[in-house]
Amino acid sequence: MNTENLVIVRWIDIASHDGAWMDFSDAVTMKPIQVETVGWVIKENPEYIVVASSISPDKEESVTGSINAIPRGCISFIKDLEARV
């Protein structure tokens, strides 16, 4: 796994209300939310990017967590970051 590409991704996500009922005047004010995800790019292609916010530095036992697969159409920008150890 190449863990040299540390990035911040700003993207638009779905907003939802899981309660049983919501006043209509509140419902019409809902909109998608802006999210920022920081992590290592573990896969990218023209359709989406996969970012892992947690990775194991152990090369023998490669594990990862906090994974987001983000559609390119939802991404506002991607900025490379400098990893410090």
ROVEXMI-997099 format. One record per residue: residue in three letters; x, y, z of N, C-alpha, C, O in turn. Coordinates in pm, whole numbers, plus 32768, in hexadecimal, padded with zeros to 4 digits. Each point is the difference from the previous one (the first is absolute). Example, Ala and Ser with C-alpha at 12.3 -4.5 7.8 and 13.67 -1.06 7.14 Angstrom:
REM ROVEXMI-997099
ALA85277DC7830C7FA780778000805A8078800080687FFE8042
SER7F75806B7F768052807780067FB3806D80498033806F8011
***
This chain:
REM ROVEXMI-997099
MET80557F8A80007FAB80768000805A807C8000805B800A8052
ASN7F8C80537F548049807E7FFB7FBC8063805D7F8D80267FEB
THR80BC8004807D7FC5805C8061804380887FFC800480478065
GLU80317FDE7F288045807F7FF47FA480737FD980268074800F
ASN7F627F707FC17FA780677FCE7F97802580687F8F7FCE7FFE
LEU8097808B805F7FA6803080687FB6807A7FCA803D805C7FCB
VAL7F3E7FA580437FAE806A7FC47F938030805E7FDE7FBD8062
ILE7FEB80B67F7E7F82802C80397F9D800A7F8C801E803D7F9A
VAL7F6E7F8780777F9A7FFF7F987F86804C80357FCB7FDD8069
ARG800A808A7F517F84804680237F957FCE7FA0801380017F86
TRP7F7D7FD280B37F977FC57FAC7F77801B803D7FF480268074
ILE7FA67FC57F3B7F76801780287FC07F79801E80097FA27FB1
ASP7FB5805580C47FC17F83802C7F6A801580137FD080718006
ILE7FE97F2380047F70800180167FE3802B809080457FD7805D
ALA7F56807B7FB57FCC802080867F7A7FB8800C7FB37FF97FA0
SER80327FD380D77F827FB880117FC88017808B80458030805A
HIS7F3C7FAC7FB57FBD800680807FC07F7880177FAA7FD67FB3
ASP80807FE580B47FD07F7880197F8A7FFA80617FCD7F94801D
GLY800780DE80137F8E8002805D7F807FDB7FB87FF880037F85
ALA7FA47FD980C97F7F7FD77FC67FBA80737FB97FC97FEE7F93
TRP8039808980A87FBB80717FC48056807D800C804E8010805E
MET7FA280487F3F8048807E7FFE7FA1806A7FCA7FB87FE87FA0
ASP8048808A809D7FAD806D7FD0802880247F71807780077FE1
PHE7F26800E7FC8801A801D7F74805A807B7FEF805680017FA8
SER7F97806580AA805280797FF480937FE4801D805880447FCC
ASP7FC47F588089808A7FD7801780357FAA7F8D8074800B7FD9
ALA7F357FA07FF180297FA67F93802C804C7F8480617FD87FBF
VAL7F5A8095801F802380487F858083804E800F803480327F9C
THR80017FDA80DC80808046801380777FA07FFD8073802D8002
MET7F747F517FF8806F7F9F7FFC804D800C7F7D7FC7801D7F97
LYS80BC7FCB8072805680007F8980767FA4801B801D7FE18073
PRO80287FF37F2380777FAD80138068804B80547FFF807B8007
ILE805B7F3980398064803E8055808C7FF27FC5801E7FA07FB9
GLN803680C18065808C7FFC7FD580517FB480697FF180178078
VAL80657F8F7F5A804F7FAB8057809280097FD4801E800E7F8A
GLU803D7FE880D7808E7FF67FE080357F7F803B7FEC7FE48076
THR80597FCE7F38803A7F828029809780087FE9802D802A7F95
VAL80207FAF80D080917FFD7FF6802D7F7080087FD37FB58057
GLY808680227F4E80337F788004805A7FE27F8B802380577FB1
TRP80007F2A804580577FD17F967FAC7FC87F8D7FA17FB58017
VAL808380717F707FBB7FCB7F89802E7F6F7FEF80777FE77FED
ILE7F2B7FBC801980247F737FEC7FCE7FCC7F7980297F947FD3
LYS7F7E80B97FED7FD47FDD7F797FC2807C7FC37FBB804D8043
GLU805E7FC67F3B7FB8806A7FBA7FF37FDB7F6F80597FC47FC4
ASN7F36806380057FE57FEC7F737FA680737FD27FDF80568052
PRO7FFA7FAF7F307FAE80707FD07F78800E80447FC5806C7FFD
GLU80087F2A80417F7B8002803C7FFF802680947FA38041802F
TYR80C47F96801C800280188091808F7FF98037805D7FD67FBC
ILE7FB0805680C2807E7FF880487FE57FBB80857F998019803E
VAL80C37F917FED7FF27FBC8080806D8035805D80777FFC7FE0
VAL7F5D80378095805B803C80617FF67FB380837F927FE58031
ALA80E27FF9800880067FBD8082803880638066806E80337FEF
SER7F457FE78079802D805E8067805B7FBE8067804880458049
SER7FB77F387FBE80577FB7805B80437F8D7FB57FBD7FB47FBA
ILE80C78042805580497F917FC380687FCD8063802D80498058
SER7FF97F3A7F9780687FC58053808680137FBA800C7FE57F89
PRO8059804980C18085800D7FC380487F7A7FF3806B7FF97FC2
ASP7F5C7F9E8078803D7F7B7FFD7FED7FC37F757F917FDF7FD8
LYS80DE80127FE07FF97FCC7F767FD87F6D7FFD7FCC7FD07F9A
GLU804B7FE780D37FDE7F7280047F6B7FE880187FC77F9F7FCE
GLU7FFB80BB807D7F717FF3801E7FBC80817FD37FE9805B8050
SER7FF87FAC7F317FC780797FC57F6A8008801D7FB17FB57FC7
VAL802880A780957F74801480217FDF80947FF3805880568007
THR7F297FC77FE67FD580897FED7F758013803B7FB67F9F8013
GLY802580DD80097F7D801C80387FD0808A7FDB804A804F7FC5
SER7F3B7FCE805C7FC180807FDF800B801C7F6A803F80617FD6
ILE7F837F497FDC800A80067F6E7F8A804C7FC67F8E7FED8029
ASN808F80697F777F9780477FB680197FEF7F6A806D801E7FCF
ALA7F2E7FB37FEA80037FFC7F6E7FA880767FD27F877FFE8013
ILE80B880677FB37FBB807D7FE17FF280107F69806480037FB9
PRO7F1F800780167FED80147F6F803F80847FD37FF580658046
ARG804B7F9A7F47804180797FCB7F9E80737FF1802580748014
GLY7F5F7F6F7FC97F9C80697FEC7FDD804A80807FC6806D7FF9
CYS805B7F5B807A7FE4804080818076805280337FF1804B8061
ILE80837FA97F5F807A803F8032800C80907FD07FF7801C7F88
SER801E804080D88019808E7FE2809480157FE0802280437F9E
PHE80367F8480B6808F80067FE4804B7F96804F7FD07FCC8065
ILE80A880167F69805E7FA680438083804C800B803380347F9D
LYS80047FD080DC80808045801580637F9D803C7FE17FBD8062
ASP8096803B7F63806A7FAD80378034803F8080800F807A800B
LEU800E7F3180578038802A808080897FC08012801E7F997FC4
GLU803380A5808F80837FC7801D7FF67FAD807F7FDA8033806A
ALA80477F4E7F8B7FFC7FA88075807E80158054806F80047FCA
ARG7F7E800880B98072800D805C80007F87805D7F987FD58032
VAL80DD7FF67FE3800D7F8A805780558025807880187FAC8056
***
